[in-house]
Amino acid sequence: MPVIRSLSLPDEAATAALAAALAPWLRRGDILLLDGPLGAGKTSFARALIRAMAGGMVEVPSPSFNLVLTYDMPAGTLWHFDLYRVADPRELDELGMDEAFAEGISLIEWPDRLGDTLPAHALTLRLAADPGNPTARRAELIGDETWAQRLSSLTVPSHA
């Protein structure tokens, strides 16, 4: 799928600003895949996105041990999946992904663990560390033409 937008995120505040800018665009049935290596900022982005969608401060623990946490949002239930500890896609059957994909907003860290069940209509945020700056990240929004059209007027803060 094509890259919709490439961004330079100089610090965690810029990552949070991107999350806040993207939050209003998400609605029921959307799937956002957070892709990138360990330490790329996936969980920081997820926390900022959930807080932005909730309209303020909300406790956002990492779902690493539970694998999934849900949040009631004005736009619908947000399902936050962290698949880091999933070794086999068959383990996903018990997580309620079908319900999340159909009725909620799904935020998935470590989407490569989905194997063949990777949703084709998802939006991917690929994050990578900047080798020259330990606090900076490179970000790419990747999606199909539907996502490109939906996000065509996405305003991202100038420092992001």
mmCIF file of the C-alpha atoms, coordinates in Angstrom:
data_MODEL
# 
_entry.id   MODEL 
# 
loop_
_atom_site.group_PDB 
_atom_site.id 
_atom_site.type_symbol 
_atom_site.label_atom_id 
_atom_site.label_alt_id 
_atom_site.label_comp_id 
_atom_site.label_asym_id 
_atom_site.label_entity_id 
_atom_site.label_seq_id 
_atom_site.pdbx_PDB_ins_code 
_atom_site.Cartn_x 
_atom_site.Cartn_y 
_atom_site.Cartn_z 
_atom_site.occupancy 
_atom_site.B_iso_or_equiv 
_atom_site.pdbx_formal_charge 
_atom_site.auth_seq_id 
_atom_site.auth_comp_id 
_atom_site.auth_asym_id 
_atom_site.auth_atom_id 
_atom_site.pdbx_PDB_model_num 
ATOM 1   C CA . MET A 1 1   ? 0.000   0.000   0.000  1.00 0.00 ? 1   MET A CA 1 
ATOM 2   C CA . PRO A 1 2   ? 1.181   3.521   -0.672 1.00 0.00 ? 2   PRO A CA 1 
ATOM 3   C CA . VAL A 1 3   ? 2.582   5.931   1.883  1.00 0.00 ? 3   VAL A CA 1 
ATOM 4   C CA . ILE A 1 4   ? -0.026  8.627   2.500  1.00 0.00 ? 4   ILE A CA 1 
ATOM 5   C CA . ARG A 1 5   ? 2.275   10.870  4.489  1.00 0.00 ? 5   ARG A CA 1 
ATOM 6   C CA . SER A 1 6   ? 5.843   10.802  5.856  1.00 0.00 ? 6   SER A CA 1 
ATOM 7   C CA . LEU A 1 7   ? 6.679   12.765  8.971  1.00 0.00 ? 7   LEU A CA 1 
ATOM 8   C CA . SER A 1 8   ? 9.652   13.603  11.112 1.00 0.00 ? 8   SER A CA 1 
ATOM 9   C CA . LEU A 1 9   ? 8.834   13.498  14.828 1.00 0.00 ? 9   LEU A CA 1 
ATOM 10  C CA . PRO A 1 10  ? 11.631  15.242  16.746 1.00 0.00 ? 10  PRO A CA 1 
ATOM 11  C CA . ASP A 1 11  ? 10.464  14.118  20.201 1.00 0.00 ? 11  ASP A CA 1 
ATOM 12  C CA . GLU A 1 12  ? 7.701   12.416  22.191 1.00 0.00 ? 12  GLU A CA 1 
ATOM 13  C CA . ALA A 1 13  ? 5.639   15.633  22.208 1.00 0.00 ? 13  ALA A CA 1 
ATOM 14  C CA . ALA A 1 14  ? 5.556   15.542  18.400 1.00 0.00 ? 14  ALA A CA 1 
ATOM 15  C CA . THR A 1 15  ? 4.456   11.900  18.534 1.00 0.00 ? 15  THR A CA 1 
ATOM 16  C CA . ALA A 1 16  ? 1.640   12.891  20.903 1.00 0.00 ? 16  ALA A CA 1 
ATOM 17  C CA . ALA A 1 17  ? 0.690   15.776  18.591 1.00 0.00 ? 17  ALA A CA 1 
ATOM 18  C CA . LEU A 1 18  ? 0.398   13.365  15.665 1.00 0.00 ? 18  LEU A CA 1 
ATOM 19  C CA . ALA A 1 19  ? -1.804  11.082  17.791 1.00 0.00 ? 19  ALA A CA 1 
ATOM 20  C CA . ALA A 1 20  ? -4.034  14.027  18.754 1.00 0.00 ? 20  ALA A CA 1 
ATOM 21  C CA . ALA A 1 21  ? -4.312  15.089  15.108 1.00 0.00 ? 21  ALA A CA 1 
ATOM 22  C CA . LEU A 1 22  ? -5.267  11.581  13.971 1.00 0.00 ? 22  LEU A CA 1 
ATOM 23  C CA . ALA A 1 23  ? -7.718  10.810  16.799 1.00 0.00 ? 23  ALA A CA 1 
ATOM 24  C CA . PRO A 1 24  ? -10.741 12.715  15.405 1.00 0.00 ? 24  PRO A CA 1 
ATOM 25  C CA . TRP A 1 25  ? -10.490 10.824  12.099 1.00 0.00 ? 25  TRP A CA 1 
ATOM 26  C CA . LEU A 1 26  ? -10.998 7.381   13.627 1.00 0.00 ? 26  LEU A CA 1 
ATOM 27  C CA . ARG A 1 27  ? -14.456 5.791   13.752 1.00 0.00 ? 27  ARG A CA 1 
ATOM 28  C CA . ARG A 1 28  ? -16.133 2.423   14.298 1.00 0.00 ? 28  ARG A CA 1 
ATOM 29  C CA . GLY A 1 29  ? -14.736 -0.313  12.104 1.00 0.00 ? 29  GLY A CA 1 
ATOM 30  C CA . ASP A 1 30  ? -11.335 1.364   11.721 1.00 0.00 ? 30  ASP A CA 1 
ATOM 31  C CA . ILE A 1 31  ? -8.149  -0.572  12.335 1.00 0.00 ? 31  ILE A CA 1 
ATOM 32  C CA . LEU A 1 32  ? -4.900  1.243   13.051 1.00 0.00 ? 32  LEU A CA 1 
ATOM 33  C CA . LEU A 1 33  ? -1.782  -0.918  12.939 1.00 0.00 ? 33  LEU A CA 1 
ATOM 34  C CA . LEU A 1 34  ? 1.249   0.370   14.850 1.00 0.00 ? 34  LEU A CA 1 
ATOM 35  C CA . ASP A 1 35  ? 4.302   -1.098  13.190 1.00 0.00 ? 35  ASP A CA 1 
ATOM 36  C CA . GLY A 1 36  ? 7.949   -0.714  14.104 1.00 0.00 ? 36  GLY A CA 1 
ATOM 37  C CA . PRO A 1 37  ? 10.744  -2.256  16.133 1.00 0.00 ? 37  PRO A CA 1 
ATOM 38  C CA . LEU A 1 38  ? 10.981  -2.358  19.913 1.00 0.00 ? 38  LEU A CA 1 
ATOM 39  C CA . GLY A 1 39  ? 11.484  1.176   21.224 1.00 0.00 ? 39  GLY A CA 1 
ATOM 40  C CA . ALA A 1 40  ? 10.101  2.910   18.133 1.00 0.00 ? 40  ALA A CA 1 
ATOM 41  C CA . GLY A 1 41  ? 7.357   4.685   20.091 1.00 0.00 ? 41  GLY A CA 1 
ATOM 42  C CA . LYS A 1 42  ? 4.307   2.501   19.402 1.00 0.00 ? 42  LYS A CA 1 
ATOM 43  C CA . THR A 1 43  ? 3.103   2.453   23.012 1.00 0.00 ? 43  THR A CA 1 
ATOM 44  C CA . SER A 1 44  ? 3.762   6.184   23.477 1.00 0.00 ? 44  SER A CA 1 
ATOM 45  C CA . PHE A 1 45  ? 1.689   6.878   20.372 1.00 0.00 ? 45  PHE A CA 1 
ATOM 46  C CA . ALA A 1 46  ? -1.075  4.506   21.563 1.00 0.00 ? 46  ALA A CA 1 
ATOM 47  C CA . ARG A 1 47  ? -1.281  6.208   24.970 1.00 0.00 ? 47  ARG A CA 1 
ATOM 48  C CA . ALA A 1 48  ? -1.448  9.657   23.387 1.00 0.00 ? 48  ALA A CA 1 
ATOM 49  C CA . LEU A 1 49  ? -4.109  8.540   20.903 1.00 0.00 ? 49  LEU A CA 1 
ATOM 50  C CA . ILE A 1 50  ? -6.281  6.981   23.616 1.00 0.00 ? 50  ILE A CA 1 
ATOM 51  C CA . ARG A 1 51  ? -5.981  10.097  25.793 1.00 0.00 ? 51  ARG A CA 1 
ATOM 52  C CA . ALA A 1 52  ? -6.852  12.326  22.834 1.00 0.00 ? 52  ALA A CA 1 
ATOM 53  C CA . MET A 1 53  ? -9.882  10.220  21.952 1.00 0.00 ? 53  MET A CA 1 
ATOM 54  C CA . ALA A 1 54  ? -11.019 10.169  25.606 1.00 0.00 ? 54  ALA A CA 1 
ATOM 55  C CA . GLY A 1 55  ? -10.796 13.951  25.808 1.00 0.00 ? 55  GLY A CA 1 
ATOM 56  C CA . GLY A 1 56  ? -8.205  14.131  28.542 1.00 0.00 ? 56  GLY A CA 1 
ATOM 57  C CA . MET A 1 57  ? -6.296  12.263  31.143 1.00 0.00 ? 57  MET A CA 1 
ATOM 58  C CA . VAL A 1 58  ? -7.137  8.598   31.377 1.00 0.00 ? 58  VAL A CA 1 
ATOM 59  C CA . GLU A 1 59  ? -5.008  5.802   32.787 1.00 0.00 ? 59  GLU A CA 1 
ATOM 60  C CA . VAL A 1 60  ? -3.550  3.879   29.833 1.00 0.00 ? 60  VAL A CA 1 
ATOM 61  C CA . PRO A 1 61  ? -1.558  0.880   31.017 1.00 0.00 ? 61  PRO A CA 1 
ATOM 62  C CA . SER A 1 62  ? 0.254   -1.231  28.479 1.00 0.00 ? 62  SER A CA 1 
ATOM 63  C CA . PRO A 1 63  ? -1.826  -4.276  27.501 1.00 0.00 ? 63  PRO A CA 1 
ATOM 64  C CA . SER A 1 64  ? 1.358   -6.362  27.187 1.00 0.00 ? 64  SER A CA 1 
ATOM 65  C CA . PHE A 1 65  ? 0.263   -8.909  29.794 1.00 0.00 ? 65  PHE A CA 1 
ATOM 66  C CA . ASN A 1 66  ? -3.491  -8.798  29.128 1.00 0.00 ? 66  ASN A CA 1 
ATOM 67  C CA . LEU A 1 67  ? -2.937  -8.611  25.348 1.00 0.00 ? 67  LEU A CA 1 
ATOM 68  C CA . VAL A 1 68  ? -6.055  -6.415  24.998 1.00 0.00 ? 68  VAL A CA 1 
ATOM 69  C CA . LEU A 1 69  ? -7.668  -3.549  26.906 1.00 0.00 ? 69  LEU A CA 1 
ATOM 70  C CA . THR A 1 70  ? -10.854 -1.729  25.944 1.00 0.00 ? 70  THR A CA 1 
ATOM 71  C CA . TYR A 1 71  ? -11.883 1.894   26.397 1.00 0.00 ? 71  TYR A CA 1 
ATOM 72  C CA . ASP A 1 72  ? -15.351 3.377   25.984 1.00 0.00 ? 72  ASP A CA 1 
ATOM 73  C CA . MET A 1 73  ? -14.966 6.429   23.752 1.00 0.00 ? 73  MET A CA 1 
ATOM 74  C CA . PRO A 1 74  ? -17.477 8.868   22.278 1.00 0.00 ? 74  PRO A CA 1 
ATOM 75  C CA . ALA A 1 75  ? -16.706 7.390   18.833 1.00 0.00 ? 75  ALA A CA 1 
ATOM 76  C CA . GLY A 1 76  ? -17.194 3.805   20.051 1.00 0.00 ? 76  GLY A CA 1 
ATOM 77  C CA . THR A 1 77  ? -15.250 1.185   21.970 1.00 0.00 ? 77  THR A CA 1 
ATOM 78  C CA . LEU A 1 78  ? -11.517 1.335   21.340 1.00 0.00 ? 78  LEU A CA 1 
ATOM 79  C CA . TRP A 1 79  ? -9.741  -2.012  21.539 1.00 0.00 ? 79  TRP A CA 1 
ATOM 80  C CA . HIS A 1 80  ? -5.998  -1.717  22.248 1.00 0.00 ? 80  HIS A CA 1 
ATOM 81  C CA . PHE A 1 81  ? -4.186  -4.921  21.337 1.00 0.00 ? 81  PHE A CA 1 
ATOM 82  C CA . ASP A 1 82  ? -0.519  -5.521  22.139 1.00 0.00 ? 82  ASP A CA 1 
ATOM 83  C CA . LEU A 1 83  ? 0.494   -8.690  20.338 1.00 0.00 ? 83  LEU A CA 1 
ATOM 84  C CA . TYR A 1 84  ? 4.174   -8.688  21.320 1.00 0.00 ? 84  TYR A CA 1 
ATOM 85  C CA . ARG A 1 85  ? 3.846   -11.921 23.322 1.00 0.00 ? 85  ARG A CA 1 
ATOM 86  C CA . VAL A 1 86  ? 1.773   -13.746 20.677 1.00 0.00 ? 86  VAL A CA 1 
ATOM 87  C CA . ALA A 1 87  ? 3.812   -16.541 19.128 1.00 0.00 ? 87  ALA A CA 1 
ATOM 88  C CA . ASP A 1 88  ? 1.155   -18.099 16.894 1.00 0.00 ? 88  ASP A CA 1 
ATOM 89  C CA . PRO A 1 89  ? -1.793  -16.361 15.164 1.00 0.00 ? 89  PRO A CA 1 
ATOM 90  C CA . ARG A 1 90  ? -4.085  -19.132 16.463 1.00 0.00 ? 90  ARG A CA 1 
ATOM 91  C CA . GLU A 1 91  ? -3.670  -17.555 19.921 1.00 0.00 ? 91  GLU A CA 1 
ATOM 92  C CA . LEU A 1 92  ? -5.670  -14.568 18.639 1.00 0.00 ? 92  LEU A CA 1 
ATOM 93  C CA . ASP A 1 93  ? -8.963  -16.489 18.457 1.00 0.00 ? 93  ASP A CA 1 
ATOM 94  C CA . GLU A 1 94  ? -9.762  -15.743 22.101 1.00 0.00 ? 94  GLU A CA 1 
ATOM 95  C CA . LEU A 1 95  ? -9.088  -11.989 22.003 1.00 0.00 ? 95  LEU A CA 1 
ATOM 96  C CA . GLY A 1 96  ? -12.360 -10.861 20.436 1.00 0.00 ? 96  GLY A CA 1 
ATOM 97  C CA . MET A 1 97  ? -10.761 -9.407  17.331 1.00 0.00 ? 97  MET A CA 1 
ATOM 98  C CA . ASP A 1 98  ? -13.738 -10.200 15.119 1.00 0.00 ? 98  ASP A CA 1 
ATOM 99  C CA . GLU A 1 99  ? -15.992 -8.152  17.402 1.00 0.00 ? 99  GLU A CA 1 
ATOM 100 C CA . ALA A 1 100 ? -13.406 -5.372  17.638 1.00 0.00 ? 100 ALA A CA 1 
ATOM 101 C CA . PHE A 1 101 ? -12.992 -5.198  13.855 1.00 0.00 ? 101 PHE A CA 1 
ATOM 102 C CA . ALA A 1 102 ? -16.749 -5.145  13.252 1.00 0.00 ? 102 ALA A CA 1 
ATOM 103 C CA . GLU A 1 103 ? -17.976 -2.891  16.050 1.00 0.00 ? 103 GLU A CA 1 
ATOM 104 C CA . GLY A 1 104 ? -15.080 -0.968  17.523 1.00 0.00 ? 104 GLY A CA 1 
ATOM 105 C CA . ILE A 1 105 ? -11.954 0.967   16.739 1.00 0.00 ? 105 ILE A CA 1 
ATOM 106 C CA . SER A 1 106 ? -8.920  -1.317  16.826 1.00 0.00 ? 106 SER A CA 1 
ATOM 107 C CA . LEU A 1 107 ? -5.423  -0.172  17.721 1.00 0.00 ? 107 LEU A CA 1 
ATOM 108 C CA . ILE A 1 108 ? -2.900  -2.987  17.224 1.00 0.00 ? 108 ILE A CA 1 
ATOM 109 C CA . GLU A 1 109 ? 0.734   -2.982  18.297 1.00 0.00 ? 109 GLU A CA 1 
ATOM 110 C CA . TRP A 1 110 ? 2.937   -5.656  16.687 1.00 0.00 ? 110 TRP A CA 1 
ATOM 111 C CA . PRO A 1 111 ? 0.579   -6.319  13.737 1.00 0.00 ? 111 PRO A CA 1 
ATOM 112 C CA . ASP A 1 112 ? 3.077   -8.726  12.161 1.00 0.00 ? 112 ASP A CA 1 
ATOM 113 C CA . ARG A 1 113 ? 1.835   -11.259 14.764 1.00 0.00 ? 113 ARG A CA 1 
ATOM 114 C CA . LEU A 1 114 ? -1.524  -11.334 12.922 1.00 0.00 ? 114 LEU A CA 1 
ATOM 115 C CA . GLY A 1 115 ? -0.001  -13.470 10.164 1.00 0.00 ? 115 GLY A CA 1 
ATOM 116 C CA . ASP A 1 116 ? -2.473  -14.144 7.353  1.00 0.00 ? 116 ASP A CA 1 
ATOM 117 C CA . THR A 1 117 ? -5.274  -12.399 9.270  1.00 0.00 ? 117 THR A CA 1 
ATOM 118 C CA . LEU A 1 118 ? -3.746  -8.947  8.711  1.00 0.00 ? 118 LEU A CA 1 
ATOM 119 C CA . PRO A 1 119 ? -6.710  -6.738  7.701  1.00 0.00 ? 119 PRO A CA 1 
ATOM 120 C CA . ALA A 1 120 ? -6.308  -5.361  4.191  1.00 0.00 ? 120 ALA A CA 1 
ATOM 121 C CA . HIS A 1 121 ? -8.322  -2.189  4.857  1.00 0.00 ? 121 HIS A CA 1 
ATOM 122 C CA . ALA A 1 122 ? -6.283  -1.077  7.882  1.00 0.00 ? 122 ALA A CA 1 
ATOM 123 C CA . LEU A 1 123 ? -4.288  2.122   8.223  1.00 0.00 ? 123 LEU A CA 1 
ATOM 124 C CA . THR A 1 124 ? -0.677  1.499   9.222  1.00 0.00 ? 124 THR A CA 1 
ATOM 125 C CA . LEU A 1 125 ? 1.494   3.885   11.202 1.00 0.00 ? 125 LEU A CA 1 
ATOM 126 C CA . ARG A 1 126 ? 5.083   2.741   10.738 1.00 0.00 ? 126 ARG A CA 1 
ATOM 127 C CA . LEU A 1 127 ? 7.478   4.197   13.305 1.00 0.00 ? 127 LEU A CA 1 
ATOM 128 C CA . ALA A 1 128 ? 11.256  4.006   13.283 1.00 0.00 ? 128 ALA A CA 1 
ATOM 129 C CA . ALA A 1 129 ? 13.959  5.557   15.418 1.00 0.00 ? 129 ALA A CA 1 
ATOM 130 C CA . ASP A 1 130 ? 16.159  8.226   13.869 1.00 0.00 ? 130 ASP A CA 1 
ATOM 131 C CA . PRO A 1 131 ? 19.732  6.880   14.146 1.00 0.00 ? 131 PRO A CA 1 
ATOM 132 C CA . GLY A 1 132 ? 21.155  10.403  14.492 1.00 0.00 ? 132 GLY A CA 1 
ATOM 133 C CA . ASN A 1 133 ? 18.838  11.522  17.297 1.00 0.00 ? 133 ASN A CA 1 
ATOM 134 C CA . PRO A 1 134 ? 17.754  9.164   20.102 1.00 0.00 ? 134 PRO A CA 1 
ATOM 135 C CA . THR A 1 135 ? 14.519  11.115  20.805 1.00 0.00 ? 135 THR A CA 1 
ATOM 136 C CA . ALA A 1 136 ? 13.434  11.518  17.163 1.00 0.00 ? 136 ALA A CA 1 
ATOM 137 C CA . ARG A 1 137 ? 11.254  9.178   15.119 1.00 0.00 ? 137 ARG A CA 1 
ATOM 138 C CA . ARG A 1 138 ? 10.303  8.803   11.474 1.00 0.00 ? 138 ARG A CA 1 
ATOM 139 C CA . ALA A 1 139 ? 6.645   8.085   10.865 1.00 0.00 ? 139 ALA A CA 1 
ATOM 140 C CA . GLU A 1 140 ? 4.765   6.928   7.781  1.00 0.00 ? 140 GLU A CA 1 
ATOM 141 C CA . LEU A 1 141 ? 1.014   6.682   7.410  1.00 0.00 ? 141 LEU A CA 1 
ATOM 142 C CA . ILE A 1 142 ? 0.306   3.870   4.960  1.00 0.00 ? 142 ILE A CA 1 
ATOM 143 C CA . GLY A 1 143 ? -3.096  2.986   3.584  1.00 0.00 ? 143 GLY A CA 1 
ATOM 144 C CA . ASP A 1 144 ? -5.291  2.391   0.594  1.00 0.00 ? 144 ASP A CA 1 
ATOM 145 C CA . GLU A 1 145 ? -7.037  5.039   -1.521 1.00 0.00 ? 145 GLU A CA 1 
ATOM 146 C CA . THR A 1 146 ? -9.954  5.187   0.919  1.00 0.00 ? 146 THR A CA 1 
ATOM 147 C CA . TRP A 1 147 ? -7.586  6.172   3.729  1.00 0.00 ? 147 TRP A CA 1 
ATOM 148 C CA . ALA A 1 148 ? -5.744  8.610   1.472  1.00 0.00 ? 148 ALA A CA 1 
ATOM 149 C CA . GLN A 1 149 ? -9.020  10.375  0.678  1.00 0.00 ? 149 GLN A CA 1 
ATOM 150 C CA . ARG A 1 150 ? -10.223 10.348  4.290  1.00 0.00 ? 150 ARG A CA 1 
ATOM 151 C CA . LEU A 1 151 ? -6.957  11.784  5.577  1.00 0.00 ? 151 LEU A CA 1 
ATOM 152 C CA . SER A 1 152 ? -6.397  14.256  2.723  1.00 0.00 ? 152 SER A CA 1 
ATOM 153 C CA . SER A 1 153 ? -7.251  17.184  4.981  1.00 0.00 ? 153 SER A CA 1 
ATOM 154 C CA . LEU A 1 154 ? -5.510  15.811  8.101  1.00 0.00 ? 154 LEU A CA 1 
ATOM 155 C CA . THR A 1 155 ? -3.672  18.711  9.686  1.00 0.00 ? 155 THR A CA 1 
ATOM 156 C CA . VAL A 1 156 ? -0.511  17.608  11.420 1.00 0.00 ? 156 VAL A CA 1 
ATOM 157 C CA . PRO A 1 157 ? 1.229   20.119  13.704 1.00 0.00 ? 157 PRO A CA 1 
ATOM 158 C CA . SER A 1 158 ? 4.170   21.770  11.952 1.00 0.00 ? 158 SER A CA 1 
ATOM 159 C CA . HIS A 1 159 ? 6.774   20.287  14.297 1.00 0.00 ? 159 HIS A CA 1 
ATOM 160 C CA . ALA A 1 160 ? 5.565   16.745  13.522 1.00 0.00 ? 160 ALA A CA 1 
# 
